[in-house]
Amino acid sequence: MMALVLFDSSKLFRDIAQLKSVSRGAAQNGISQSAASQHIHELEKKLGMPLLDRSTRPLALSAVGKLYFDLCRDVLRREEEFQAAVDELKALVEGRVRVASIYSIGLSEMSRLQEEFSRRFPNAQLQVDYLRPQKIYEALLADQADLGLVSYPEATKELAVIPWREEEMSVAAAVSHPLAGKAVLLPADLNGQDFIGFDEDLSIRRELDRFFREQGIEMRLAMQFDNIQMIKEAVALGSGISILPARTMLAEVEQGRLVAIPLHAPELVRPVGIVHRKRKRFNRAAQSFLELLQEAPDRTPVAQPVG
């Protein structure tokens, strides 16, 4: 079997443990399942004890395996800190920053951020993955992302949140909708309207439902989707209205496909935060991208009403 250096060996076992699969852990590290299995057997032979409980499905760790898993995580964390310290000694910002973003932020703003980051730091690489919120938290915990951009961010025992901005919410309507000519709407104006909502497992859906209850608003849920882009399309086709962050509708308003009508409800905002693993030591690329995000988090203007 090809010899594995200490950090690669630690990463392989950590990934096998987290994925609960030798084959998936091997694939994530670019080696064959047989090579990964042989490596595990050699470790167990040296220790004289099994690391994996092979009698269970999915794969589980033995008591010794749990101890070794903790050791591997510590080794990788120290290696990460070492690399970050080395980067700090370099005058040049280089390396790779991995960002996991919800679709609405990524599609509306990431191209601008990528362009600016490349202009400032041509020797650094920015990798962006667009994921659902829960998948972003999982990617951060599995060290598959350095920074996560999510709405309604939640701090945990292992994850920290940096508040980024609060986004104004507006009513989205087709240009032909009866409400489209209004300069501003009151919550009561929404009563009885057909509504295009978010899936029930998303935080923004729970917040909007709470707002409707508090305001005594009854909406007819016509459709529901798991992302803003699909909601905007349904609204533009005249299937109903919705409530969305105004900045996510800029392109459609400019194209004349949607109207973004201010809603007189200053308490209704979408908080967006930057999430990262606690005690994470960022390399220079990640630190530089974080600083770029924090420079002017609210620079993009909000959509203006039409009519």
C-alpha angles and dihedrals in degrees: 000000000000109000115253122213119230097264094045090049092051092047092050094054093043091053093047090051095046095045092041089223134095092204095050092044090050092049091051089055096045098246134111124268090242091054091050092047091050091051091052091048091051091051092049090048091054092047095042090223135084119259095194132051099222094181093076133072119244096035115265135195124248119228089266090045090058090053091048091047090056089049092051092051090050092049092050092046090051090047089051091050090047092052091047090051090050090050090053089059090058120084091209121079106229140142131073132295118200116208126187112197138178111247098250093059095039097049096044102040115007096088090058092047092047092050093050093045092051091048093052099037110027092169094056127081126221116203116190127189121186111218143158113267096258091050089053092056090048092050091052093049091048091049091242091124134034098202133021126202111204140155119239090016119206124207117214138180089278103029131065128203128217109197109234110175146321114239123215113240121221136180112260116212139163113258089247095052117116090239093052094091094055117111092208135357132220119217089249090060088069095060113124096005124140105253133204105209143180126260114277095246093063123095093227090059091053092048093049091047089052090050092051092050093049092049094044091239120157115200129183106233103221099171140349133207138178097235141045095236093063091045091053091051092050091049092048089053090056099251093133143297130286141188114241140158104279093225091060091061099053096106095046092047091050090049091051093241097114140025120219108206118193113241119215094232109104091178091063107089136137110236114212123195143180111239127198139162113273117255090015113155107216122216117231093266093054093044091050093050091048089053090049090053091050096047098080109354094168101040097119110088119237121248117272123222121255121226 
